[in-house]
Amino acid sequence: MKSCLIVIDVQESFRHRPYSTERDMPSYLAAQNALIKGCAAGGVPILRVLHTDGPEVASNPFATESGHVRPLEGLADFSPAASFIKHRHSALVGTGLDVWLTQNGIGRLIVSGIRTEQCCETTTRHAWDSGWEVDYVLDATLTFDMVQPDGRPLHAADIKARTATVLEGRFAKVCTVEQALARVVG
């Protein structure tokens, strides 16, 4: 089955949000870069998706005017087979990504990027419901700690565990970088 890697929202914008931390960044970038390099070496198309939303002013890190809607520093350099700009959580809404996937005969998506429980998970659910198989590469996703409605902290590791639990076997095959690469280039 023909696969492609989708690198979702791996952009400098996140470093300019108040919740951002570099705590998990080194391990995330190591995994994301290994996935990119493995897919590139195996001839797997790699797609770049970046996120923009309003207001369109320089002080908003997700506005193009900020200069932060660009690949995250430390991300392996790659030439994307295609690039898309999204304005919603799912990379399949209003971007033309679905058309590109269909035109290129892609049957399986390898999902990676930022944020684990937000744009990566939403894209995964949407893709599965639209008929694509999905490998969700948990170690090649990044998220940040959150605060629950009752004020208690919710740590990034717990968010990732919850995402893996709700996706596995329902919307995706949750896997490691090595497992994802073995499925497409092994």
C-alpha positions as CSV (number, residue, x, y, z in Angstrom):
1,M,0.0,0.0,0.0
2,K,1.4,3.4,-0.9
3,S,2.1,5.6,2.1
4,C,3.1,9.1,2.8
5,L,4.4,11.0,5.9
6,I,2.5,14.0,7.0
7,V,4.5,16.5,9.2
8,I,1.7,18.6,10.9
9,D,2.3,22.0,12.3
10,V,6.0,21.6,13.2
11,Q,6.5,25.3,13.2
12,E,8.1,28.1,15.2
13,S,4.7,29.4,16.2
14,F,4.6,27.1,19.2
15,R,7.8,28.5,20.7
16,H,5.9,31.8,21.1
17,R,2.9,30.5,23.0
18,P,2.8,30.9,26.8
19,Y,2.3,27.1,27.4
20,S,5.4,26.2,25.4
21,T,8.3,24.4,27.0
22,E,11.5,22.9,25.6
23,R,11.3,20.0,28.1
24,D,10.3,17.4,25.6
25,M,11.6,19.1,22.5
26,P,14.9,17.2,22.1
27,S,13.4,13.7,22.2
28,Y,10.5,14.8,20.0
29,L,12.9,16.3,17.4
30,A,15.1,13.2,17.4
31,A,12.1,11.0,16.7
32,Q,10.5,13.4,14.1
33,N,13.9,13.8,12.3
34,A,14.5,10.0,12.3
35,L,11.0,9.5,10.8
36,I,11.7,12.1,8.1
37,K,15.1,10.8,7.3
38,G,13.8,7.2,7.1
39,C,10.9,8.1,4.9
40,A,13.1,10.2,2.6
41,A,15.6,7.3,2.3
42,G,12.8,4.9,1.5
43,G,11.2,7.1,-1.1
44,V,8.1,7.8,0.9
45,P,6.6,11.2,0.0
46,I,6.7,13.7,2.8
47,L,4.1,16.4,3.2
48,R,4.4,19.6,5.2
49,V,1.3,21.1,6.8
50,L,1.5,24.5,8.6
51,H,-1.2,26.2,10.6
52,T,-2.4,29.8,10.4
53,D,-5.2,31.5,12.1
54,G,-6.3,35.0,13.1
55,P,-5.9,37.7,13.9
56,E,-3.6,38.5,11.1
57,V,-1.2,40.7,13.1
58,A,2.5,40.4,13.8
59,S,1.9,39.7,17.6
60,N,-0.1,36.5,16.8
61,P,2.5,33.7,16.4
62,F,0.1,31.8,14.1
63,A,-0.4,34.7,11.7
64,T,1.9,34.8,8.7
65,E,2.7,38.4,9.6
66,S,4.5,37.1,12.7
67,G,7.3,35.4,10.7
68,H,6.8,32.3,12.9
69,V,4.7,30.2,10.4
70,R,7.8,28.4,9.2
71,P,9.5,25.1,10.0
72,L,10.6,24.6,13.6
73,E,14.3,25.2,14.1
74,G,15.9,21.8,14.7
75,L,13.6,20.1,12.3
76,A,15.4,18.0,9.6
77,D,15.4,19.8,6.3
78,F,13.4,18.1,3.6
79,S,11.8,18.9,0.3
80,P,8.1,18.2,0.7
81,A,6.3,16.4,-2.1
82,A,3.5,19.0,-1.4
83,S,2.9,21.7,1.3
84,F,-0.4,22.8,2.7
85,I,-1.7,25.6,4.9
86,K,-4.6,24.8,7.2
87,H,-6.9,27.0,9.3
88,R,-8.7,24.2,11.2
89,H,-7.5,21.3,13.4
90,S,-7.8,18.7,10.7
91,A,-5.3,18.9,7.9
92,L,-8.0,17.5,5.7
93,V,-10.4,20.5,6.0
94,G,-10.1,23.1,3.2
95,T,-6.5,22.4,2.3
96,G,-6.7,20.2,-0.8
97,L,-4.7,17.5,1.1
98,D,-7.5,15.0,0.5
99,V,-7.3,15.7,-3.3
100,W,-3.5,15.3,-3.3
101,L,-3.7,12.0,-1.4
102,T,-6.4,10.6,-3.8
103,Q,-4.6,11.8,-7.0
104,N,-1.3,10.2,-5.7
105,G,-2.9,6.9,-4.8
106,I,-2.1,7.1,-1.1
107,G,-3.7,4.5,1.0
108,R,-1.9,4.9,4.3
109,L,-1.0,8.1,6.2
110,I,1.9,8.3,8.7
111,V,0.9,11.1,11.1
112,S,3.4,13.1,13.1
113,G,3.8,16.6,14.4
114,I,2.5,19.1,16.9
115,R,0.1,18.8,19.0
116,T,-0.5,15.2,19.9
117,E,-4.1,15.6,21.0
118,Q,-5.1,18.4,18.8
119,C,-4.2,18.7,15.1
120,C,-2.5,15.3,14.9
121,E,-5.3,13.4,16.6
122,T,-8.0,15.3,14.7
123,T,-6.4,14.7,11.4
124,T,-6.0,11.0,12.3
125,R,-9.7,10.6,13.1
126,H,-10.8,12.5,10.0
127,A,-8.4,10.5,7.8
128,W,-9.7,7.2,9.2
129,D,-13.3,8.2,8.8
130,S,-12.5,9.2,5.2
131,G,-11.1,5.8,4.4
132,W,-7.3,6.0,4.8
133,E,-5.3,3.7,7.0
134,V,-3.3,5.7,9.6
135,D,-0.1,5.0,11.4
136,Y,0.0,7.4,14.3
137,V,3.7,7.8,15.3
138,L,3.3,8.7,19.0
139,D,7.0,9.4,19.7
140,A,7.1,11.8,16.7
141,T,4.3,13.9,18.2
142,L,4.7,16.7,20.7
143,T,2.3,18.3,23.1
144,F,2.5,20.5,26.3
145,D,1.1,20.3,29.8
146,M,-2.5,21.5,30.2
147,V,-4.8,22.5,33.1
148,Q,-7.9,20.4,33.5
149,P,-11.3,22.2,34.0
150,D,-11.0,21.5,37.8
151,G,-7.6,23.2,37.9
152,R,-5.5,20.1,38.2
153,P,-2.5,19.8,36.0
154,L,-2.6,17.3,33.1
155,H,1.0,16.4,32.1
156,A,2.0,16.0,28.4
157,A,2.9,12.3,29.0
158,D,-0.6,11.7,30.3
159,I,-2.1,13.4,27.3
160,K,0.0,11.3,25.0
161,A,-1.1,8.1,26.8
162,R,-4.7,9.1,26.5
163,T,-4.3,9.8,22.8
164,A,-2.7,6.5,22.2
165,T,-5.5,4.7,24.1
166,V,-8.4,6.3,22.2
167,L,-6.8,6.0,18.7
168,E,-5.3,2.5,18.8
169,G,-7.4,0.0,17.0
170,R,-10.2,2.5,16.4
171,F,-8.7,5.2,14.2
172,A,-5.0,4.2,13.8
173,K,-2.2,1.8,14.4
174,V,-0.3,3.6,17.1
175,C,3.4,2.9,16.6
176,T,7.0,4.0,17.1
177,V,9.2,5.5,14.5
178,E,10.9,2.1,13.9
179,Q,7.6,0.3,13.5
180,A,6.2,2.9,11.1
181,L,9.4,2.8,9.0
182,A,9.3,-1.0,9.0
183,R,5.8,-0.9,7.6
184,V,6.7,1.3,4.6
185,V,10.3,0.7,3.8
186,G,11.1,-2.6,5.5
